[in-house]
Amino acid sequence: MIEVAMHNLLRFFLFCALLLPLLPGCKSTPTPNDPAYVDAVEVKLKCRELADQMLATVPNDALQGFVAMPTSFVDQNNTSRSSPLGRLMAESLFYEFNQRGFPTREYRLTGHISVEGGRDDLALAANQIVPTKGQKWAALVVGTYYVDKDATFVNARLVRAGDGLVLRTGQLVLVNTPIIARLGKTDPAPATAPAVKPAAATAQNGRRSLYPSLYTPADAISSGSIPIKQGK
């Protein structure tokens, strides 16, 4: 009788242990075996693989005297846009290059590459300023990524800033796991500043505002956004 009661009690405790994570407000602590954690570690390992590809021949006379400047990887279809994935890969390569004895430089503190608000360090953007004079020591780490349905393709280059010569290259294919899908979402387009109207047009609009019932902008008439008011 006692053995039956103990058996039932153990079953009850087991049931409670299984039910506890399902209760509202109860969250299990992530462990190294969780798939999400494994996917996150895989991103780090992929960045390590990329650095290995680019620096496999170090030490090499062709790379002597250069200092690496990793920049945010950009969308292959629009090099003026990046994403959390693009910035994470650049930050990871700071670490990976440094660990391999390749000197790196935090150029964003010195102004060698201009940093725009919300844009970060997009060295491949058409309007990005990357001075080349007197920078024979600089090797830019640039890269692009292309997000497809099931995978993300990454290409990286170590480029001599002085003349654009490609010193090293690397390639990756990332499976679009949930974390890659989240990180790979492109940044929203920066808000454009409203156009400043010429002084003459501003003065003219000021005169028109004295007779609001008699004036209807031409664009409003064509779009039908407001009713047309007839005046005498």
C-alpha positions as CSV (number, residue, x, y, z in Angstrom):
1,M,0.0,0.0,0.0
2,I,2.8,2.4,0.9
3,E,4.7,1.5,-2.3
4,V,1.6,2.4,-4.4
5,A,1.2,5.7,-2.6
6,M,4.8,6.6,-3.2
7,H,4.5,5.6,-6.9
8,N,1.5,7.9,-7.3
9,L,3.3,10.7,-5.5
10,L,6.3,10.4,-7.9
11,R,4.0,10.5,-10.9
12,F,2.3,13.6,-9.5
13,F,5.7,15.4,-9.0
14,L,6.7,14.4,-12.6
15,F,3.5,15.8,-14.0
16,C,4.0,19.1,-12.1
17,A,7.6,19.3,-13.4
18,L,6.4,18.9,-17.0
19,L,3.5,21.3,-16.6
20,L,5.5,24.1,-14.9
21,P,7.2,25.5,-18.1
22,L,3.7,25.8,-19.7
23,L,2.3,28.0,-17.0
24,P,2.0,31.8,-17.7
25,G,5.0,33.7,-16.5
26,C,7.2,30.6,-16.2
27,K,10.1,30.6,-18.6
28,S,12.8,27.9,-18.8
29,T,16.4,29.1,-18.6
30,P,18.2,28.7,-22.0
31,T,20.8,26.0,-22.0
32,P,23.8,25.3,-24.4
33,N,21.7,22.5,-26.0
34,D,18.8,24.8,-27.0
35,P,18.5,25.0,-30.8
36,A,18.4,28.9,-30.6
37,Y,21.7,28.9,-28.7
38,V,23.3,26.5,-31.1
39,D,22.2,28.7,-34.0
40,A,23.7,31.7,-32.3
41,V,27.1,29.9,-31.8
42,E,27.0,28.8,-35.4
43,V,27.0,32.5,-36.5
44,K,30.1,33.1,-34.4
45,L,31.8,30.0,-36.0
46,K,30.9,31.2,-39.5
47,C,32.6,34.5,-38.8
48,R,35.6,32.6,-37.6
49,E,35.6,30.6,-40.8
50,L,35.4,33.8,-42.9
51,A,38.5,35.2,-41.1
52,D,40.3,31.9,-41.7
53,Q,39.6,32.1,-45.4
54,M,40.9,35.6,-45.6
55,L,44.0,35.2,-43.4
56,A,44.9,31.5,-44.2
57,T,48.3,32.6,-45.7
58,V,49.3,34.9,-42.8
59,P,52.2,35.7,-42.2
60,N,52.6,36.9,-45.8
61,D,54.9,39.6,-47.1
62,A,52.0,41.0,-49.2
63,L,50.1,41.9,-46.0
64,Q,52.9,43.2,-43.9
65,G,52.4,46.7,-42.6
66,F,48.6,46.7,-43.1
67,V,46.0,47.5,-40.5
68,A,42.5,46.1,-40.9
69,M,39.5,48.3,-40.7
70,P,36.3,46.1,-40.8
71,T,33.2,47.8,-42.0
72,S,29.6,46.9,-42.0
73,F,28.6,44.4,-44.6
74,V,25.9,45.7,-46.9
75,D,22.9,44.5,-49.0
76,Q,24.2,43.2,-52.3
77,N,21.2,44.8,-54.1
78,N,21.6,48.2,-52.4
79,T,25.0,49.0,-51.0
80,S,23.6,52.0,-49.1
81,R,21.7,49.6,-46.8
82,S,23.0,47.3,-44.0
83,S,21.4,45.2,-41.3
84,P,22.1,43.9,-37.8
85,L,23.7,40.9,-39.6
86,G,26.0,43.2,-41.6
87,R,27.1,45.1,-38.5
88,L,27.6,41.9,-36.4
89,M,29.9,40.4,-39.0
90,A,32.0,43.5,-39.0
91,E,32.3,43.6,-35.2
92,S,33.1,39.9,-35.2
93,L,35.9,40.4,-37.7
94,F,37.5,43.0,-35.4
95,Y,37.9,40.1,-32.9
96,E,38.9,37.4,-35.3
97,F,41.6,39.5,-37.1
98,N,43.0,40.7,-33.8
99,Q,43.2,37.1,-32.4
100,R,45.2,36.0,-35.5
101,G,47.8,38.8,-34.9
102,F,46.5,41.0,-37.7
103,P,46.3,44.6,-36.3
104,T,43.0,46.3,-36.4
105,R,42.0,49.9,-35.9
106,E,38.8,51.5,-34.5
107,Y,38.6,54.1,-37.3
108,R,35.2,55.5,-36.2
109,L,37.0,57.4,-33.4
110,T,39.4,59.1,-35.8
111,G,37.1,60.1,-38.7
112,H,38.9,58.1,-41.4
113,I,35.5,56.9,-42.5
114,S,32.5,59.2,-42.1
115,V,29.7,57.9,-39.9
116,E,26.2,59.2,-40.7
117,G,23.4,59.0,-38.2
118,G,21.6,55.7,-38.5
119,R,23.9,54.6,-41.4
120,D,27.0,53.4,-39.5
121,D,30.1,52.5,-41.5
122,L,29.0,51.6,-45.0
123,A,32.3,51.7,-46.9
124,L,30.7,50.4,-50.1
125,A,28.0,53.0,-50.2
126,A,28.3,55.3,-53.2
127,N,28.3,58.5,-51.1
128,Q,30.5,57.2,-48.3
129,I,33.8,59.2,-47.8
130,V,36.8,56.9,-47.6
131,P,40.0,59.1,-47.9
132,T,42.8,57.3,-49.7
133,K,45.7,59.8,-49.5
134,G,48.3,58.9,-46.9
135,Q,46.5,55.6,-46.0
136,K,48.9,53.1,-47.5
137,W,48.6,51.2,-44.2
138,A,44.8,50.8,-44.3
139,A,43.1,47.5,-45.5
140,L,39.3,47.8,-45.5
141,V,37.3,44.7,-44.7
142,V,34.2,45.1,-46.8
143,G,31.5,42.6,-47.6
144,T,28.0,42.0,-49.1
145,Y,25.2,39.6,-48.4
146,Y,22.3,38.4,-50.4
147,V,19.3,37.0,-48.6
148,D,17.5,34.3,-50.5
149,K,14.5,32.2,-49.4
150,D,16.5,29.4,-47.7
151,A,20.1,30.8,-47.4
152,T,22.1,34.0,-47.1
153,F,25.2,34.3,-49.3
154,V,28.1,36.4,-47.9
155,N,31.1,37.7,-49.8
156,A,34.0,39.5,-48.1
157,R,37.1,41.2,-49.3
158,L,40.2,42.7,-47.8
159,V,40.8,45.8,-49.9
160,R,43.9,48.1,-50.0
161,A,42.4,51.5,-49.3
162,G,45.1,53.3,-51.4
163,D,44.0,51.9,-54.7
164,G,41.2,49.4,-54.2
165,L,43.4,46.3,-54.8
166,V,41.7,43.2,-53.4
167,L,44.2,41.5,-51.2
168,R,42.1,38.6,-49.8
169,T,38.6,37.2,-50.3
170,G,36.2,35.0,-48.5
171,Q,32.7,33.4,-49.0
172,L,30.0,31.9,-46.7
173,V,26.6,30.4,-47.1
174,L,24.4,30.8,-44.0
175,V,21.3,28.7,-43.5
176,N,18.3,31.0,-42.8
177,T,17.7,29.9,-39.2
178,P,15.4,32.1,-37.1
179,I,18.3,34.1,-35.8
180,I,19.8,34.7,-39.3
181,A,16.3,35.7,-40.5
182,R,16.0,38.3,-37.7
183,L,19.5,39.7,-38.1
184,G,19.2,39.9,-41.9
185,K,16.3,42.2,-42.0
186,T,17.4,45.3,-43.8
187,D,17.5,48.6,-41.9
188,P,14.6,51.0,-42.8
189,A,15.4,53.7,-45.3
190,P,16.7,56.9,-43.6
191,A,14.1,59.7,-43.5
192,T,14.6,62.3,-46.1
193,A,14.7,65.9,-45.0
194,P,11.9,68.1,-46.4
195,A,13.0,70.2,-49.3
196,V,13.6,73.8,-48.5
197,K,11.4,76.1,-50.6
198,P,13.0,79.1,-52.3
199,A,12.5,82.5,-50.6
200,A,10.4,83.8,-53.5
201,A,8.1,80.8,-53.4
202,T,7.8,81.2,-49.6
203,A,6.9,84.9,-49.9
204,Q,4.4,84.0,-52.6
205,N,2.8,81.4,-50.4
206,G,2.6,84.0,-47.6
207,R,0.6,86.3,-49.8
208,R,-1.7,83.5,-50.9
209,S,-2.4,82.6,-47.3
210,L,-4.1,85.9,-46.9
211,Y,-6.9,84.5,-49.1
212,P,-7.2,80.9,-48.1
213,S,-10.7,80.5,-49.6
214,L,-9.5,81.7,-53.1
215,Y,-6.4,79.6,-53.4
216,T,-6.1,75.9,-54.3
217,P,-2.7,74.4,-54.9
218,A,-2.3,72.9,-58.4
219,D,-1.1,69.5,-57.0
220,A,-4.2,69.4,-54.8
221,I,-6.4,69.9,-57.8
222,S,-4.8,67.2,-59.8
223,S,-4.9,64.7,-57.0
224,G,-8.3,65.6,-55.8
225,S,-7.2,65.6,-52.2
226,I,-9.2,68.7,-51.3
227,P,-12.3,70.3,-52.8
228,I,-11.8,73.1,-55.3
229,K,-13.0,76.4,-54.0
230,Q,-14.2,79.0,-56.6
231,G,-13.6,82.6,-55.9
232,K,-14.6,85.9,-57.5
